[in-house]
């Protein structure tokens, strides 16, 4: 039963993100909320869905939310 309830949460957040996609700040706020509420497996599904739906609109937000700490690149001196 928990899995079904969690799947409903994933669908809920997809619906919310679609509805707030007109506003970048609201979109990022709701995406961060979703990332705190969902399980790791659901986050992977949400990530795939978000990239398919919103990469053209919000590539920076998606990068910042799904990959918040990019590796530090060493520069040659």
C-alpha positions in Angstrom: 0.0 0.0 0.0 2.9 2.4 0.8 4.2 2.1 -2.8 0.8 3.0 -4.2 0.6 6.0 -1.9 4.1 7.1 -2.8 3.3 6.7 -6.5 0.4 9.1 -6.0 2.8 11.6 -4.5 5.0 11.3 -7.5 2.0 11.9 -9.8 0.9 14.8 -7.6 4.3 16.5 -7.9 4.3 16.0 -11.7 0.9 17.7 -11.9 2.1 20.6 -9.7 5.3 21.1 -11.6 3.4 21.2 -14.9 1.0 23.8 -13.5 3.7 26.1 -12.1 6.1 25.8 -15.0 5.1 29.3 -16.1 7.2 30.8 -13.3 10.8 29.8 -12.8 11.0 30.6 -9.0 7.8 28.8 -8.2 8.9 25.8 -10.4 12.2 25.6 -8.5 10.5 25.9 -5.1 8.0 23.1 -5.9 10.8 20.9 -7.4 12.8 21.2 -4.2 9.7 20.3 -2.2 9.3 17.2 -4.3 12.9 16.1 -3.9 12.5 16.3 -0.1 9.2 14.3 -0.1 9.9 11.5 -2.5 11.9 8.3 -2.3 15.2 7.8 -4.2 13.6 5.6 -6.8 10.8 8.2 -7.4 13.4 11.0 -7.6 15.0 9.1 -10.5 11.7 8.8 -12.2 10.9 12.5 -11.6 14.4 13.5 -12.9 13.8 11.7 -16.1 10.3 13.1 -16.5 11.5 16.7 -15.7 14.4 16.5 -18.2 12.0 15.3 -20.9 9.4 18.0 -20.1 11.4 21.0 -19.0 15.0 20.9 -20.3 14.2 23.6 -22.9 12.7 25.9 -20.2 14.8 25.4 -17.1 18.1 23.6 -17.8 19.8 25.6 -15.0 17.2 24.8 -12.4 17.2 21.1 -13.3 21.0 21.0 -13.1 21.0 22.9 -9.8 18.3 20.7 -8.2 19.2 17.3 -9.4 23.0 17.7 -9.3 23.6 20.4 -6.6 27.3 19.7 -6.0 29.1 19.2 -9.3 32.6 17.8 -9.0 35.4 20.4 -8.8 37.5 20.3 -11.9 41.3 20.7 -11.4 42.9 23.3 -13.6 46.4 23.0 -14.9 48.8 25.6 -13.4 
